[in-house]
Each structure stands twice: as structure tokens, then as C-alpha cells.
Amino acid sequence: MDYTSNPDGPPANTSPNQGDYDQLLCIYDPADAGRTLKTTTHSCTGTGHLDSFTTVGQVTKMPAAMTMVDYSEANQWGKLVSGSRESGTSSYDLDFGHGNHIVTHVLWAK
């Protein structure tokens, strides 16, 4: 995709163009595998990528304690893993075990 911090261009790029849509087709559409798609600004050859698994419909139970955190209390955020109040930003990791974490990012007001 070709979005920049200068959306007025040239060329203007405030929304997807045909080359962007073609790139998505090249990456994901099995019907375009091996086929070359071209526009005036873009050319790609389809890969027909398909994910080998899906997470649709899968439900993972989280520990009940994860729903009982009072985020208004800093002592509930877990272990400080980066930053500080003085630096203006902090990240905290609250570890519930078995791969269950809540990560809290704080932007401190000065």
C-alpha cells in the first residue's frame, strides 16, 4: 500500500487505488496465483496465499481473575517492564500464568 504523510501528493493517496486492490489480490486470491496483475503504477504476480489454519470460532477461556482488575489503581497494573513516570511513558505486564497477560501502556500527564 502506498499511503504517506503527504496525502495531497503528488500523487494523491488518501484512499486505496487499483494498484492497492491488485496487491491484495496478488497476495491472497488463489485464483490469481501465478498471474501478473498490472496497472499504470503497479505490477505484481499472484502468490495465492492461504492460511493453513483458522481461529474463527475458537474460544479461549481466560482466568476469572483477569476480569477483576481495577485499572484505576496503579498497583493493579503488574510489573513495570519499561519506561517511568519521569520519562512520560510506562508499560506494565500483569502475568496470570499459562500465557495470560494484561499489558498496560501509560502516557503520564505532566
Jmol script that loads the backbone (N, CA, C; Angstrom):
load data "model"
ATOM      1  N   MET A   1       0.842  -1.161   0.000  1.00  0.00           N
ATOM      2  CA  MET A   1       0.000   0.000   0.000  1.00  0.00           C
ATOM      3  C   MET A   1       0.897   1.236   0.000  1.00  0.00           C
ATOM      4  N   ASP A   2       0.389   2.309  -0.513  1.00  0.00           N
ATOM      5  CA  ASP A   2       1.272   3.442  -0.751  1.00  0.00           C
ATOM      6  C   ASP A   2       0.821   4.728  -0.068  1.00  0.00           C
ATOM      7  N   TYR A   3       0.376   4.640   1.179  1.00  0.00           N
ATOM      8  CA  TYR A   3      -0.035   5.844   1.888  1.00  0.00           C
ATOM      9  C   TYR A   3       1.179   6.528   2.508  1.00  0.00           C
ATOM     10  N   THR A   4       1.167   7.846   2.540  1.00  0.00           N
ATOM     11  CA  THR A   4       2.289   8.597   3.090  1.00  0.00           C
ATOM     12  C   THR A   4       1.772   9.687   4.015  1.00  0.00           C
ATOM     13  N   SER A   5       2.684  10.437   4.581  1.00  0.00           N
ATOM     14  CA  SER A   5       2.288  11.565   5.420  1.00  0.00           C
ATOM     15  C   SER A   5       1.958  12.793   4.581  1.00  0.00           C
ATOM     16  N   ASN A   6       2.040  12.675   3.277  1.00  0.00           N
ATOM     17  CA  ASN A   6       1.705  13.774   2.373  1.00  0.00           C
ATOM     18  C   ASN A   6       0.540  13.332   1.482  1.00  0.00           C
ATOM     19  N   PRO A   7      -0.682  13.268   2.034  1.00  0.00           N
ATOM     20  CA  PRO A   7      -1.790  12.699   1.267  1.00  0.00           C
ATOM     21  C   PRO A   7      -2.209  13.516   0.054  1.00  0.00           C
ATOM     22  N   ASP A   8      -1.788  14.786   0.007  1.00  0.00           N
ATOM     23  CA  ASP A   8      -2.173  15.600  -1.143  1.00  0.00           C
ATOM     24  C   ASP A   8      -1.301  15.318  -2.365  1.00  0.00           C
ATOM     25  N   GLY A   9      -0.222  14.563  -2.142  1.00  0.00           N
ATOM     26  CA  GLY A   9       0.600  14.136  -3.255  1.00  0.00           C
ATOM     27  C   GLY A   9       1.593  15.170  -3.700  1.00  0.00           C
ATOM     28  N   PRO A  10       2.073  15.063  -4.890  1.00  0.00           N
ATOM     29  CA  PRO A  10       1.606  14.088  -5.860  1.00  0.00           C
ATOM     30  C   PRO A  10       2.245  12.708  -5.648  1.00  0.00           C
ATOM     31  N   PRO A  11       1.607  11.643  -6.036  1.00  0.00           N
ATOM     32  CA  PRO A  11       0.182  11.569  -6.362  1.00  0.00           C
ATOM     33  C   PRO A  11      -0.649  11.569  -5.084  1.00  0.00           C
ATOM     34  N   ALA A  12      -1.905  11.977  -5.187  1.00  0.00           N
ATOM     35  CA  ALA A  12      -2.799  11.958  -4.030  1.00  0.00           C
ATOM     36  C   ALA A  12      -3.010  10.510  -3.603  1.00  0.00           C
ATOM     37  N   ASN A  13      -2.966  10.264  -2.308  1.00  0.00           N
ATOM     38  CA  ASN A  13      -3.129   8.879  -1.855  1.00  0.00           C
ATOM     39  C   ASN A  13      -3.925   8.813  -0.558  1.00  0.00           C
ATOM     40  N   THR A  14      -5.077   9.438  -0.564  1.00  0.00           N
ATOM     41  CA  THR A  14      -5.920   9.443   0.629  1.00  0.00           C
ATOM     42  C   THR A  14      -6.840   8.229   0.694  1.00  0.00           C
ATOM     43  N   SER A  15      -6.855   7.429  -0.327  1.00  0.00           N
ATOM     44  CA  SER A  15      -7.676   6.219  -0.330  1.00  0.00           C
ATOM     45  C   SER A  15      -7.002   5.184  -1.230  1.00  0.00           C
ATOM     46  N   PRO A  16      -7.399   3.930  -1.087  1.00  0.00           N
ATOM     47  CA  PRO A  16      -6.778   2.889  -1.919  1.00  0.00           C
ATOM     48  C   PRO A  16      -7.012   3.152  -3.403  1.00  0.00           C
ATOM     49  N   ASN A  17      -6.023   2.765  -4.208  1.00  0.00           N
ATOM     50  CA  ASN A  17      -6.193   2.865  -5.653  1.00  0.00           C
ATOM     51  C   ASN A  17      -6.210   1.449  -6.230  1.00  0.00           C
ATOM     52  N   GLN A  18      -6.341   1.321  -7.524  1.00  0.00           N
ATOM     53  CA  GLN A  18      -6.433   0.000  -8.145  1.00  0.00           C
ATOM     54  C   GLN A  18      -5.187  -0.834  -7.877  1.00  0.00           C
ATOM     55  N   GLY A  19      -4.032  -0.201  -7.817  1.00  0.00           N
ATOM     56  CA  GLY A  19      -2.804  -0.937  -7.510  1.00  0.00           C
ATOM     57  C   GLY A  19      -2.850  -1.563  -6.127  1.00  0.00           C
ATOM     58  N   ASP A  20      -3.441  -0.866  -5.151  1.00  0.00           N
ATOM     59  CA  ASP A  20      -3.589  -1.413  -3.803  1.00  0.00           C
ATOM     60  C   ASP A  20      -4.482  -2.653  -3.817  1.00  0.00           C
ATOM     61  N   TYR A  21      -5.612  -2.552  -4.524  1.00  0.00           N
ATOM     62  CA  TYR A  21      -6.511  -3.692  -4.603  1.00  0.00           C
ATOM     63  C   TYR A  21      -5.847  -4.861  -5.332  1.00  0.00           C
ATOM     64  N   ASP A  22      -5.100  -4.572  -6.390  1.00  0.00           N
ATOM     65  CA  ASP A  22      -4.386  -5.627  -7.102  1.00  0.00           C
ATOM     66  C   ASP A  22      -3.361  -6.303  -6.204  1.00  0.00           C
ATOM     67  N   GLN A  23      -2.671  -5.527  -5.353  1.00  0.00           N
ATOM     68  CA  GLN A  23      -1.685  -6.115  -4.450  1.00  0.00           C
ATOM     69  C   GLN A  23      -2.352  -7.107  -3.495  1.00  0.00           C
ATOM     70  N   LEU A  24      -3.511  -6.752  -2.975  1.00  0.00           N
ATOM     71  CA  LEU A  24      -4.241  -7.671  -2.103  1.00  0.00           C
ATOM     72  C   LEU A  24      -4.636  -8.942  -2.845  1.00  0.00           C
ATOM     73  N   LEU A  25      -5.079  -8.781  -4.090  1.00  0.00           N
ATOM     74  CA  LEU A  25      -5.409  -9.958  -4.883  1.00  0.00           C
ATOM     75  C   LEU A  25      -4.167 -10.820  -5.124  1.00  0.00           C
ATOM     76  N   CYS A  26      -3.037 -10.161  -5.408  1.00  0.00           N
ATOM     77  CA  CYS A  26      -1.795 -10.909  -5.646  1.00  0.00           C
ATOM     78  C   CYS A  26      -1.407 -11.731  -4.418  1.00  0.00           C
ATOM     79  N   ILE A  27      -1.612 -11.173  -3.253  1.00  0.00           N
ATOM     80  CA  ILE A  27      -1.214 -11.869  -2.031  1.00  0.00           C
ATOM     81  C   ILE A  27      -2.202 -12.966  -1.666  1.00  0.00           C
ATOM     82  N   TYR A  28      -3.512 -12.692  -1.735  1.00  0.00           N
ATOM     83  CA  TYR A  28      -4.482 -13.579  -1.096  1.00  0.00           C
ATOM     84  C   TYR A  28      -5.406 -14.369  -2.013  1.00  0.00           C
ATOM     85  N   ASP A  29      -5.582 -13.976  -3.254  1.00  0.00           N
ATOM     86  CA  ASP A  29      -6.572 -14.655  -4.091  1.00  0.00           C
ATOM     87  C   ASP A  29      -5.972 -15.875  -4.790  1.00  0.00           C
ATOM     88  N   PRO A  30      -6.426 -17.078  -4.423  1.00  0.00           N
ATOM     89  CA  PRO A  30      -5.894 -18.280  -5.078  1.00  0.00           C
ATOM     90  C   PRO A  30      -6.109 -18.266  -6.591  1.00  0.00           C
ATOM     91  N   ALA A  31      -7.169 -17.594  -7.051  1.00  0.00           N
ATOM     92  CA  ALA A  31      -7.441 -17.539  -8.486  1.00  0.00           C
ATOM     93  C   ALA A  31      -6.378 -16.756  -9.243  1.00  0.00           C
ATOM     94  N   ASP A  32      -5.638 -15.883  -8.538  1.00  0.00           N
ATOM     95  CA  ASP A  32      -4.607 -15.081  -9.190  1.00  0.00           C
ATOM     96  C   ASP A  32      -3.199 -15.639  -8.995  1.00  0.00           C
ATOM     97  N   ALA A  33      -3.068 -16.833  -8.416  1.00  0.00           N
ATOM     98  CA  ALA A  33      -1.750 -17.429  -8.209  1.00  0.00           C
ATOM     99  C   ALA A  33      -1.040 -17.604  -9.548  1.00  0.00           C
ATOM    100  N   GLY A  34       0.162 -17.046  -9.664  1.00  0.00           N
ATOM    101  CA  GLY A  34       0.946 -17.136 -10.881  1.00  0.00           C
ATOM    102  C   GLY A  34       0.573 -16.131 -11.953  1.00  0.00           C
ATOM    103  N   ARG A  35      -0.509 -15.411 -11.777  1.00  0.00           N
ATOM    104  CA  ARG A  35      -0.989 -14.426 -12.750  1.00  0.00           C
ATOM    105  C   ARG A  35      -0.398 -13.058 -12.430  1.00  0.00           C
ATOM    106  N   THR A  36       0.006 -12.307 -13.446  1.00  0.00           N
ATOM    107  CA  THR A  36       0.538 -10.967 -13.254  1.00  0.00           C
ATOM    108  C   THR A  36      -0.582  -9.949 -13.411  1.00  0.00           C
ATOM    109  N   LEU A  37      -0.717  -9.105 -12.387  1.00  0.00           N
ATOM    110  CA  LEU A  37      -1.692  -8.021 -12.436  1.00  0.00           C
ATOM    111  C   LEU A  37      -0.931  -6.720 -12.612  1.00  0.00           C
ATOM    112  N   LYS A  38      -1.389  -5.870 -13.530  1.00  0.00           N
ATOM    113  CA  LYS A  38      -0.678  -4.620 -13.807  1.00  0.00           C
ATOM    114  C   LYS A  38      -1.646  -3.451 -13.867  1.00  0.00           C
ATOM    115  N   THR A  39      -1.195  -2.325 -13.326  1.00  0.00           N
ATOM    116  CA  THR A  39      -1.872  -1.051 -13.517  1.00  0.00           C
ATOM    117  C   THR A  39      -0.799  -0.084 -14.000  1.00  0.00           C
ATOM    118  N   THR A  40      -1.141   1.167 -14.156  1.00  0.00           N
ATOM    119  CA  THR A  40      -0.139   2.131 -14.613  1.00  0.00           C
ATOM    120  C   THR A  40       0.934   2.366 -13.560  1.00  0.00           C
ATOM    121  N   THR A  41       0.636   2.071 -12.281  1.00  0.00           N
ATOM    122  CA  THR A  41       1.601   2.332 -11.209  1.00  0.00           C
ATOM    123  C   THR A  41       2.038   1.085 -10.460  1.00  0.00           C
ATOM    124  N   HIS A  42       1.531  -0.084 -10.825  1.00  0.00           N
ATOM    125  CA  HIS A  42       1.767  -1.260 -10.015  1.00  0.00           C
ATOM    126  C   HIS A  42       1.805  -2.524 -10.875  1.00  0.00           C
ATOM    127  N   SER A  43       2.643  -3.460 -10.476  1.00  0.00           N
ATOM    128  CA  SER A  43       2.680  -4.774 -11.113  1.00  0.00           C
ATOM    129  C   SER A  43       3.061  -5.808 -10.058  1.00  0.00           C
ATOM    130  N   CYS A  44       2.346  -6.923 -10.032  1.00  0.00           N
ATOM    131  CA  CYS A  44       2.684  -7.996  -9.099  1.00  0.00           C
ATOM    132  C   CYS A  44       2.238  -9.325  -9.674  1.00  0.00           C
ATOM    133  N   THR A  45       2.850 -10.390  -9.190  1.00  0.00           N
ATOM    134  CA  THR A  45       2.481 -11.737  -9.590  1.00  0.00           C
ATOM    135  C   THR A  45       1.852 -12.429  -8.396  1.00  0.00           C
ATOM    136  N   GLY A  46       0.675 -12.975  -8.599  1.00  0.00           N
ATOM    137  CA  GLY A  46      -0.086 -13.578  -7.514  1.00  0.00           C
ATOM    138  C   GLY A  46       0.605 -14.757  -6.862  1.00  0.00           C
ATOM    139  N   THR A  47       0.488 -14.828  -5.541  1.00  0.00           N
ATOM    140  CA  THR A  47       1.034 -15.954  -4.778  1.00  0.00           C
ATOM    141  C   THR A  47      -0.063 -16.888  -4.317  1.00  0.00           C
ATOM    142  N   GLY A  48      -1.314 -16.400  -4.266  1.00  0.00           N
ATOM    143  CA  GLY A  48      -2.426 -17.236  -3.845  1.00  0.00           C
ATOM    144  C   GLY A  48      -2.300 -17.714  -2.416  1.00  0.00           C
ATOM    145  N   HIS A  49      -1.742 -16.877  -1.553  1.00  0.00           N
ATOM    146  CA  HIS A  49      -1.516 -17.246  -0.157  1.00  0.00           C
ATOM    147  C   HIS A  49      -2.810 -17.626   0.540  1.00  0.00           C
ATOM    148  N   LEU A  50      -2.790 -18.759   1.216  1.00  0.00           N
ATOM    149  CA  LEU A  50      -3.900 -19.160   2.063  1.00  0.00           C
ATOM    150  C   LEU A  50      -3.334 -19.529   3.421  1.00  0.00           C
ATOM    151  N   ASP A  51      -3.991 -19.091   4.484  1.00  0.00           N
ATOM    152  CA  ASP A  51      -3.566 -19.504   5.808  1.00  0.00           C
ATOM    153  C   ASP A  51      -3.805 -20.998   5.961  1.00  0.00           C
ATOM    154  N   SER A  52      -2.921 -21.653   6.697  1.00  0.00           N
ATOM    155  CA  SER A  52      -3.053 -23.101   6.876  1.00  0.00           C
ATOM    156  C   SER A  52      -3.957 -23.453   8.045  1.00  0.00           C
ATOM    157  N   PHE A  53      -4.410 -22.459   8.803  1.00  0.00           N
ATOM    158  CA  PHE A  53      -5.322 -22.710   9.915  1.00  0.00           C
ATOM    159  C   PHE A  53      -6.209 -21.494  10.128  1.00  0.00           C
ATOM    160  N   THR A  54      -7.238 -21.666  10.914  1.00  0.00           N
ATOM    161  CA  THR A  54      -8.141 -20.568  11.222  1.00  0.00           C
ATOM    162  C   THR A  54      -8.398 -20.516  12.717  1.00  0.00           C
ATOM    163  N   THR A  55      -8.641 -19.334  13.222  1.00  0.00           N
ATOM    164  CA  THR A  55      -9.013 -19.175  14.625  1.00  0.00           C
ATOM    165  C   THR A  55     -10.482 -18.796  14.748  1.00  0.00           C
ATOM    166  N   VAL A  56     -11.203 -18.773  13.634  1.00  0.00           N
ATOM    167  CA  VAL A  56     -12.618 -18.432  13.661  1.00  0.00           C
ATOM    168  C   VAL A  56     -13.355 -19.490  14.476  1.00  0.00           C
ATOM    169  N   GLY A  57     -14.154 -19.039  15.420  1.00  0.00           N
ATOM    170  CA  GLY A  57     -14.950 -19.947  16.237  1.00  0.00           C
ATOM    171  C   GLY A  57     -14.225 -20.518  17.441  1.00  0.00           C
ATOM    172  N   GLN A  58     -12.925 -20.288  17.552  1.00  0.00           N
ATOM    173  CA  GLN A  58     -12.188 -20.788  18.700  1.00  0.00           C
ATOM    174  C   GLN A  58     -12.384 -19.848  19.871  1.00  0.00           C
ATOM    175  N   VAL A  59     -12.638 -20.424  21.018  1.00  0.00           N
ATOM    176  CA  VAL A  59     -12.834 -19.633  22.223  1.00  0.00           C
ATOM    177  C   VAL A  59     -11.809 -20.089  23.248  1.00  0.00           C
ATOM    178  N   THR A  60     -11.062 -19.136  23.784  1.00  0.00           N
ATOM    179  CA  THR A  60     -10.088 -19.430  24.818  1.00  0.00           C
ATOM    180  C   THR A  60     -10.581 -18.816  26.112  1.00  0.00           C
ATOM    181  N   LYS A  61     -10.701 -19.652  27.134  1.00  0.00           N
ATOM    182  CA  LYS A  61     -11.152 -19.131  28.417  1.00  0.00           C
ATOM    183  C   LYS A  61      -9.998 -18.442  29.113  1.00  0.00           C
ATOM    184  N   MET A  62     -10.246 -17.245  29.612  1.00  0.00           N
ATOM    185  CA  MET A  62      -9.230 -16.535  30.375  1.00  0.00           C
ATOM    186  C   MET A  62      -9.530 -16.739  31.855  1.00  0.00           C
ATOM    187  N   PRO A  63      -8.507 -16.650  32.675  1.00  0.00           N
ATOM    188  CA  PRO A  63      -8.739 -16.787  34.112  1.00  0.00           C
ATOM    189  C   PRO A  63      -9.725 -15.736  34.602  1.00  0.00           C
ATOM    190  N   ALA A  64     -10.621 -16.116  35.502  1.00  0.00           N
ATOM    191  CA  ALA A  64     -11.626 -15.197  36.032  1.00  0.00           C
ATOM    192  C   ALA A  64     -10.982 -13.967  36.651  1.00  0.00           C
ATOM    193  N   ALA A  65      -9.797 -14.139  37.241  1.00  0.00           N
ATOM    194  CA  ALA A  65      -9.115 -13.011  37.883  1.00  0.00           C
ATOM    195  C   ALA A  65      -8.809 -11.890  36.895  1.00  0.00           C
ATOM    196  N   MET A  66      -8.694 -12.215  35.605  1.00  0.00           N
ATOM    197  CA  MET A  66      -8.389 -11.184  34.615  1.00  0.00           C
ATOM    198  C   MET A  66      -9.529 -10.189  34.467  1.00  0.00           C
ATOM    199  N   THR A  67     -10.722 -10.568  34.850  1.00  0.00           N
ATOM    200  CA  THR A  67     -11.873  -9.662  34.736  1.00  0.00           C
ATOM    201  C   THR A  67     -12.064  -8.820  35.992  1.00  0.00           C
ATOM    202  N   MET A  68     -11.245  -9.078  37.011  1.00  0.00           N
ATOM    203  CA  MET A  68     -11.427  -8.385  38.288  1.00  0.00           C
ATOM    204  C   MET A  68     -10.358  -7.330  38.566  1.00  0.00           C
ATOM    205  N   VAL A  69      -9.604  -6.928  37.545  1.00  0.00           N
ATOM    206  CA  VAL A  69      -8.548  -5.942  37.734  1.00  0.00           C
ATOM    207  C   VAL A  69      -9.158  -4.545  37.783  1.00  0.00           C
ATOM    208  N   ASP A  70      -8.750  -3.758  38.759  1.00  0.00           N
ATOM    209  CA  ASP A  70      -9.192  -2.368  38.883  1.00  0.00           C
ATOM    210  C   ASP A  70      -8.113  -1.488  38.256  1.00  0.00           C
ATOM    211  N   TYR A  71      -8.321  -1.101  36.996  1.00  0.00           N
ATOM    212  CA  TYR A  71      -7.287  -0.374  36.252  1.00  0.00           C
ATOM    213  C   TYR A  71      -7.059   1.042  36.773  1.00  0.00           C
ATOM    214  N   SER A  72      -7.942   1.532  37.620  1.00  0.00           N
ATOM    215  CA  SER A  72      -7.751   2.883  38.159  1.00  0.00           C
ATOM    216  C   SER A  72      -6.674   2.899  39.242  1.00  0.00           C
ATOM    217  N   GLU A  73      -6.241   1.742  39.687  1.00  0.00           N
ATOM    218  CA  GLU A  73      -5.222   1.633  40.730  1.00  0.00           C
ATOM    219  C   GLU A  73      -3.909   1.167  40.118  1.00  0.00           C
ATOM    220  N   ALA A  74      -2.874   2.010  40.189  1.00  0.00           N
ATOM    221  CA  ALA A  74      -1.582   1.680  39.577  1.00  0.00           C
ATOM    222  C   ALA A  74      -0.992   0.389  40.123  1.00  0.00           C
ATOM    223  N   ASN A  75      -1.282   0.059  41.378  1.00  0.00           N
ATOM    224  CA  ASN A  75      -0.718  -1.176  41.939  1.00  0.00           C
ATOM    225  C   ASN A  75      -1.370  -2.424  41.360  1.00  0.00           C
ATOM    226  N   GLN A  76      -2.371  -2.265  40.509  1.00  0.00           N
ATOM    227  CA  GLN A  76      -3.026  -3.396  39.848  1.00  0.00           C
ATOM    228  C   GLN A  76      -2.485  -3.647  38.435  1.00  0.00           C
ATOM    229  N   TRP A  77      -1.571  -2.821  37.963  1.00  0.00           N
ATOM    230  CA  TRP A  77      -1.105  -2.912  36.581  1.00  0.00           C
ATOM    231  C   TRP A  77      -0.056  -3.978  36.363  1.00  0.00           C
ATOM    232  N   GLY A  78       0.546  -4.513  37.416  1.00  0.00           N
ATOM    233  CA  GLY A  78       1.559  -5.540  37.266  1.00  0.00           C
ATOM    234  C   GLY A  78       2.963  -4.977  37.364  1.00  0.00           C
ATOM    235  N   LYS A  79       3.906  -5.718  36.791  1.00  0.00           N
ATOM    236  CA  LYS A  79       5.332  -5.372  36.863  1.00  0.00           C
ATOM    237  C   LYS A  79       5.682  -4.309  35.821  1.00  0.00           C
ATOM    238  N   LEU A  80       6.401  -3.284  36.246  1.00  0.00           N
ATOM    239  CA  LEU A  80       6.901  -2.277  35.313  1.00  0.00           C
ATOM    240  C   LEU A  80       7.944  -2.935  34.413  1.00  0.00           C
ATOM    241  N   VAL A  81       7.718  -2.905  33.097  1.00  0.00           N
ATOM    242  CA  VAL A  81       8.659  -3.543  32.171  1.00  0.00           C
ATOM    243  C   VAL A  81       9.431  -2.532  31.331  1.00  0.00           C
ATOM    244  N   SER A  82       8.928  -1.307  31.233  1.00  0.00           N
ATOM    245  CA  SER A  82       9.685  -0.274  30.515  1.00  0.00           C
ATOM    246  C   SER A  82       9.165   1.101  30.894  1.00  0.00           C
ATOM    247  N   GLY A  83      10.042   2.101  30.743  1.00  0.00           N
ATOM    248  CA  GLY A  83       9.669   3.478  30.987  1.00  0.00           C
ATOM    249  C   GLY A  83       9.595   3.830  32.460  1.00  0.00           C
ATOM    250  N   SER A  84       9.081   5.030  32.713  1.00  0.00           N
ATOM    251  CA  SER A  84       8.917   5.528  34.075  1.00  0.00           C
ATOM    252  C   SER A  84       7.994   6.728  34.021  1.00  0.00           C
ATOM    253  N   ARG A  85       7.490   7.132  35.171  1.00  0.00           N
ATOM    254  CA  ARG A  85       6.662   8.331  35.240  1.00  0.00           C
ATOM    255  C   ARG A  85       7.469   9.528  34.747  1.00  0.00           C
ATOM    256  N   GLU A  86       8.760   9.578  35.133  1.00  0.00           N
ATOM    257  CA  GLU A  86       9.628  10.694  34.742  1.00  0.00           C
ATOM    258  C   GLU A  86       9.837  10.768  33.232  1.00  0.00           C
ATOM    259  N   SER A  87       9.899   9.617  32.563  1.00  0.00           N
ATOM    260  CA  SER A  87      10.109   9.614  31.115  1.00  0.00           C
ATOM    261  C   SER A  87       8.837   9.959  30.346  1.00  0.00           C
ATOM    262  N   GLY A  88       7.694   9.875  31.021  1.00  0.00           N
ATOM    263  CA  GLY A  88       6.431  10.227  30.376  1.00  0.00           C
ATOM    264  C   GLY A  88       5.619   9.047  29.888  1.00  0.00           C
ATOM    265  N   THR A  89       6.251   7.860  29.755  1.00  0.00           N
ATOM    266  CA  THR A  89       5.520   6.669  29.332  1.00  0.00           C
ATOM    267  C   THR A  89       5.998   5.472  30.135  1.00  0.00           C
ATOM    268  N   SER A  90       5.101   4.527  30.349  1.00  0.00           N
ATOM    269  CA  SER A  90       5.435   3.294  31.055  1.00  0.00           C
ATOM    270  C   SER A  90       4.628   2.150  30.467  1.00  0.00           C
ATOM    271  N   SER A  91       5.172   0.943  30.580  1.00  0.00           N
ATOM    272  CA  SER A  91       4.443  -0.270  30.215  1.00  0.00           C
ATOM    273  C   SER A  91       4.532  -1.248  31.375  1.00  0.00           C
ATOM    274  N   TYR A  92       3.412  -1.863  31.692  1.00  0.00           N
ATOM    275  CA  TYR A  92       3.306  -2.810  32.795  1.00  0.00           C
ATOM    276  C   TYR A  92       2.783  -4.136  32.269  1.00  0.00           C
ATOM    277  N   ASP A  93       3.246  -5.232  32.872  1.00  0.00           N
ATOM    278  CA  ASP A  93       2.813  -6.574  32.492  1.00  0.00           C
ATOM    279  C   ASP A  93       2.240  -7.261  33.726  1.00  0.00           C
ATOM    280  N   LEU A  94       0.964  -7.603  33.650  1.00  0.00           N
ATOM    281  CA  LEU A  94       0.303  -8.330  34.720  1.00  0.00           C
ATOM    282  C   LEU A  94       0.162  -9.774  34.239  1.00  0.00           C
ATOM    283  N   ASP A  95       0.943 -10.685  34.813  1.00  0.00           N
ATOM    284  CA  ASP A  95       1.050 -12.072  34.364  1.00  0.00           C
ATOM    285  C   ASP A  95       0.126 -12.965  35.179  1.00  0.00           C
ATOM    286  N   PHE A  96      -0.813 -13.624  34.503  1.00  0.00           N
ATOM    287  CA  PHE A  96      -1.743 -14.539  35.151  1.00  0.00           C
ATOM    288  C   PHE A  96      -1.337 -15.998  34.965  1.00  0.00           C
ATOM    289  N   GLY A  97      -0.173 -16.234  34.353  1.00  0.00           N
ATOM    290  CA  GLY A  97       0.284 -17.604  34.122  1.00  0.00           C
ATOM    291  C   GLY A  97      -0.343 -18.221  32.885  1.00  0.00           C
ATOM    292  N   HIS A  98       0.250 -19.305  32.409  1.00  0.00           N
ATOM    293  CA  HIS A  98      -0.232 -20.062  31.244  1.00  0.00           C
ATOM    294  C   HIS A  98      -0.403 -19.182  30.011  1.00  0.00           C
ATOM    295  N   GLY A  99       0.466 -18.169  29.861  1.00  0.00           N
ATOM    296  CA  GLY A  99       0.431 -17.303  28.689  1.00  0.00           C
ATOM    297  C   GLY A  99      -0.605 -16.202  28.742  1.00  0.00           C
ATOM    298  N   ASN A 100      -1.271 -16.041  29.859  1.00  0.00           N
ATOM    299  CA  ASN A 100      -2.284 -14.998  30.009  1.00  0.00           C
ATOM    300  C   ASN A 100      -1.663 -13.758  30.632  1.00  0.00           C
ATOM    301  N   HIS A 101      -1.683 -12.651  29.903  1.00  0.00           N
ATOM    302  CA  HIS A 101      -1.092 -11.387  30.347  1.00  0.00           C
ATOM    303  C   HIS A 101      -2.051 -10.247  30.047  1.00  0.00           C
ATOM    304  N   ILE A 102      -1.987  -9.225  30.870  1.00  0.00           N
ATOM    305  CA  ILE A 102      -2.593  -7.940  30.538  1.00  0.00           C
ATOM    306  C   ILE A 102      -1.440  -6.946  30.504  1.00  0.00           C
ATOM    307  N   VAL A 103      -1.273  -6.273  29.363  1.00  0.00           N
ATOM    308  CA  VAL A 103      -0.230  -5.272  29.218  1.00  0.00           C
ATOM    309  C   VAL A 103      -0.914  -3.912  29.247  1.00  0.00           C
ATOM    310  N   THR A 104      -0.437  -3.048  30.134  1.00  0.00           N
ATOM    311  CA  THR A 104      -0.998  -1.710  30.282  1.00  0.00           C
ATOM    312  C   THR A 104       0.066  -0.686  29.875  1.00  0.00           C
ATOM    313  N   HIS A 105      -0.275   0.164  28.903  1.00  0.00           N
ATOM    314  CA  HIS A 105       0.606   1.242  28.461  1.00  0.00           C
ATOM    315  C   HIS A 105       0.075   2.540  29.045  1.00  0.00           C
ATOM    316  N   VAL A 106       0.947   3.299  29.705  1.00  0.00           N
ATOM    317  CA  VAL A 106       0.527   4.528  30.381  1.00  0.00           C
ATOM    318  C   VAL A 106       1.274   5.713  29.765  1.00  0.00           C
ATOM    319  N   LEU A 107       0.529   6.732  29.417  1.00  0.00           N
ATOM    320  CA  LEU A 107       1.091   8.008  28.987  1.00  0.00           C
ATOM    321  C   LEU A 107       0.840   8.973  30.146  1.00  0.00           C
ATOM    322  N   TRP A 108       1.916   9.313  30.853  1.00  0.00           N
ATOM    323  CA  TRP A 108       1.802  10.134  32.053  1.00  0.00           C
ATOM    324  C   TRP A 108       1.604  11.595  31.685  1.00  0.00           C
ATOM    325  N   ALA A 109       0.646  12.240  32.327  1.00  0.00           N
ATOM    326  CA  ALA A 109       0.419  13.676  32.143  1.00  0.00           C
ATOM    327  C   ALA A 109       1.482  14.443  32.920  1.00  0.00           C
ATOM    328  N   LYS A 110       1.956  15.537  32.349  1.00  0.00           N
ATOM    329  CA  LYS A 110       2.980  16.337  33.026  1.00  0.00           C
ATOM    330  C   LYS A 110       2.395  17.612  33.520  1.00  0.00           C
TER     331      LYS A 110
END
end "model"
wireframe off; spacefill off
backbone 0.3
color backbone group
